[in-house]
Amino acid sequence: MTAPFVEPKPSALMLLGRGKDAGSERGVDCPGGLPAPSDPDLVERAATAKAALGSRVFILGHHYQRDEVIQFADTTGDSFKLAREAAARPEAEYIVFCGVHFMAESADILTSDSQAVILPDMAAGCSMADMADIGQVEQAWEDLATAGITDRTVPVTYMNSTAAIKAFCGRNGGTVCTSSNAETALRWAFDQVGGLGGDGKVLFLPDQHLGRNTAVLTLGMTLDDCVVYDPKKPLGGNSPEALAAARMILWKGHCSVHARFRLENIERVRAEVPDARIIVHPECVHDVALAADEIASTEGIIKAVEASPSGSAWAIGTELNLVRRLADAHPDKRIHFLDDTVCFCATMNKIDLPHLVWALESLVSGDIVNRIVVDEDTTLWAKVALDKMLALPSEAASHD
């Protein structure tokens, strides 16, 4: 049953509407409703179970989680920050990750074998991560070999990918990146194959928009330097010559939430709130990134709003739960959601209070449910790729 539409609070002056948009790239149905709050009894049960577990449990909450879950998180952040926070808590027997599947995988890779990483709902996946299947990526690598370019191609995967894809990059001399260190990671990758001025290439997985925006807006490449690899087409829909000429080979993947934002959203905000500063996530499409005043990672968006003066106006192009939380936390600022349709990350919102209570109460009774375990070989090579990222010059390498 669809939850009733919830009017925004007066402090959150968001330009919210209702409607649906099933455009081919966006792929998200937005009926205009926000998740209904859980039964108050569940709040008490969650608090009781968490107290009973004490220091044995450490709960991680991603920024895109709903408030009812975030209130029980011991720490909040983006996916890689949370995985590192888990690794820094060796005394915790249980790591309950309120996020999505690939995030829990990263936590399992970076924590010890004695710790159990738990995902409250196994259905909490990531549509972007699911767009790059390991079999498809291995076929793409064979296609690049057919084109004679694997010896000068470095694979780089976004943190928002499966452990298998991270391991693929580790095996093939590549690395992992986050949205805030993508430029650093790409410069490192090109240095492995002759530098930006050479004929080396990067196979960028799985978000084409982060790869394109970084290459064009920070590395000085052109759109002509980029080709898109579609795993559903022979050679990704390219000729061998096109692959050989490209500098950035971008996987045909995207974030179903961030790819929703469009130029008309920006134009509407500029007309209705002319003093608003528009800030968007680099997973947005290229023309939106070009039109925005600022591009920033999740953590970067939070910091920008927090550092702005009282009375300032912002239109934010990222996940709705985070935008609403920022608006509630800063009632002295005018916070707008860039889209005019209520839309949140559906997979992230699968982690709700009923699932969290079930996971915690199961642990209290001695039953470890929904444990995420990455096999030994995948862990080895994924950690190789992650360690390469950690060794890169750090600007803000913990943000995605």
Order of alpha helices (4+ residues) and beta strands (2+ residues): alpha-beta-alpha-beta-alpha-beta-alpha-beta-alpha-alpha-beta-alpha-beta-alpha-beta-alpha-beta-alpha-beta-alpha-beta-alpha-beta-alpha-beta-alpha-beta-alpha-alpha
